[in-house]
Amino acid sequence: MTGDKLVMANSTVLYVVDIAEPDIVYFQKSIQNVGQVELCNMGDDYVLMTLSGGELTAEKLSGEIIDIGISNSNISYVKCQGNDFAFLVENQSDKVYMSNLELIGSLTYTVNASANEEDEQVLEDWGSPADIENATIIDLVFDRTHLLVNVNLSSVDRIVLIDRISGEQRLLGDGKYSSYDPSIRDGVVAWVMKDHLNPTSPIKEYYDGEILYMYLSDNFTQVLTADEVDQWGPIVLEDHLIYLEESDDGVVIKVHSWTPELKSYSNIVLQIASIIGIVIVFIYINQKQLEAKSKISFVEEE
């Protein structure tokens, strides 16, 4: 989803719809052997990026083909935000490439997911050392100034925060415990961490994921949830943070306001939260093999 547009695809047809009028097809195209689709926004037009056979192509919804200005082949993943896009290349497991639809070429960030010596030693002592040599990027998100890269190190997942301008890098959270599901918007980052979970002697109360967030301006990590309930999938919005939570009734979408006072929700905010939540729940159900008919409800967290 980009702006007020949502792109959907099956093996043969791609659709773009306006979330304000979801019953109307804004754009439709036949596709074949497409591995990934991203919708970008150039301000005056939307751009469709498709990844097929390791090759990345782009076209405006008007049909105009765009030269994306990169020569990389064997591309394995792409993500678009506005007119910026990031991509990964096969057999380059520690590198993220960043480019822009209106520029030529790309910047390369070599991701360092190492923790401090003390944390690495703890993992060694637990018998589950981080496999730095075989680190694999499993997810990434970004805004205009920062990049969040989720890296799998066999025994632990870590999130690396990269300043896109200076190139400076650091880990989010505690390097001993798995962090995942990163999200970023306008200088606010959120993620999930399984804090205090020792894989060699796990305690049930630490099985669940907790939601953490941080304003990059003050560089202080806030713990939003600290309980024995599993939470995941945080998404940073302009005025709110939404995330998913397990409950006795199924999966609950929770909404946390950045300000203490209650604000009335506009239709567009509710629509965005609904669509994002439904997509996340669908992915979660497929991955975890939960029952297909989970009850979904909104809960406002003051």
Secondary structure as the mmCIF struct_conf table of DSSP 4:
data_model
#
loop_
_struct_conf.conf_type_id
_struct_conf.id
_struct_conf.beg_label_comp_id
_struct_conf.beg_label_asym_id
_struct_conf.beg_label_seq_id
_struct_conf.end_label_comp_id
_struct_conf.end_label_asym_id
_struct_conf.end_label_seq_id
STRN STRN1 THR A 2 THR A 2
TURN_TY1_P TURN_TY1_P1 GLY A 3 ASP A 4
STRN STRN2 LYS A 5 ALA A 9
BEND BEND1 SER A 11 THR A 12
STRN STRN3 VAL A 13 ASP A 18
TURN_TY1_P TURN_TY1_P2 ILE A 19 ALA A 20
STRN STRN4 GLU A 21 SER A 30
BEND BEND2 GLN A 32 ASN A 33
STRN STRN5 GLN A 36 ASN A 41
BEND BEND3 GLY A 43 ASP A 45
STRN STRN6 TYR A 46 SER A 52
TURN_TY1_P TURN_TY1_P3 GLY A 53 GLY A 54
STRN STRN7 GLU A 55 LYS A 60
TURN_TY1_P TURN_TY1_P4 LEU A 61 SER A 62
BEND BEND4 GLY A 63 GLY A 63
STRN STRN8 ILE A 65 ILE A 66
BEND BEND5 ASN A 74 ASN A 74
STRN STRN9 ILE A 75 GLN A 81
TURN_TY1_P TURN_TY1_P5 GLY A 82 ASN A 83
STRN STRN10 ASP A 84 VAL A 89
TURN_TY1_P TURN_TY1_P6 GLU A 90 ASN A 91
TURN_TY1_P TURN_TY1_P7 SER A 93 ASP A 94
STRN STRN11 LYS A 95 ASN A 100
TURN_TY1_P TURN_TY1_P8 LEU A 101 GLU A 102
BEND BEND6 LEU A 103 GLY A 105
STRN STRN12 LEU A 107 THR A 110
HELX_RH_AL_P HELX_RH_AL_P1 GLU A 117 ASP A 125
TURN_TY1_P TURN_TY1_P9 TRP A 126 GLY A 127
HELX_RH_3T_P HELX_RH_3T_P1 ILE A 132 ASN A 134
STRN STRN13 THR A 136 PHE A 142
BEND BEND7 ARG A 144 THR A 145
STRN STRN14 HIS A 146 ASN A 152
BEND BEND8 SER A 154 SER A 155
STRN STRN15 ASP A 157 ASP A 163
TURN_TY1_P TURN_TY1_P10 ARG A 164 SER A 166
STRN STRN16 GLN A 169 LEU A 172
BEND BEND9 GLY A 173 GLY A 173
TURN_TY1_P TURN_TY1_P11 GLY A 175 LYS A 176
BEND BEND10 TYR A 177 TYR A 177
STRN STRN17 SER A 179 ARG A 185
TURN_TY1_P TURN_TY1_P12 ASP A 186 GLY A 187
STRN STRN18 VAL A 188 MET A 193
TURN_TY1_P TURN_TY1_P13 ASP A 195 HIS A 196
TURN_TY1_P TURN_TY1_P14 PRO A 199 THR A 200
BEND BEND11 SER A 201 SER A 201
HELX_RH_3T_P HELX_RH_3T_P2 LYS A 204 TYR A 206
BEND BEND12 TYR A 207 ASP A 208
STRN STRN19 GLU A 210 TYR A 215
TURN_TY1_P TURN_TY1_P15 LEU A 216 ASN A 219
STRN STRN20 PHE A 220 VAL A 223
BEND BEND13 LEU A 224 LEU A 224
BEND BEND14 ASP A 227 VAL A 229
STRN STRN21 GLN A 231 VAL A 236
BEND BEND15 GLU A 238 ASP A 239
STRN STRN22 HIS A 240 SER A 247
TURN_TY1_P TURN_TY1_P16 ASP A 248 ASP A 249
STRN STRN23 GLY A 250 SER A 257
BEND BEND16 TRP A 258 GLU A 261
HELX_LH_PP_P HELX_LH_PP_P1 SER A 264 SER A 266
HELX_RH_AL_P HELX_RH_AL_P2 ASN A 267 LYS A 288
TURN_TY1_P TURN_TY1_P17 GLN A 289 GLN A 289
BEND BEND17 ALA A 292 ALA A 292
STRN STRN24 LYS A 295 GLU A 301
#
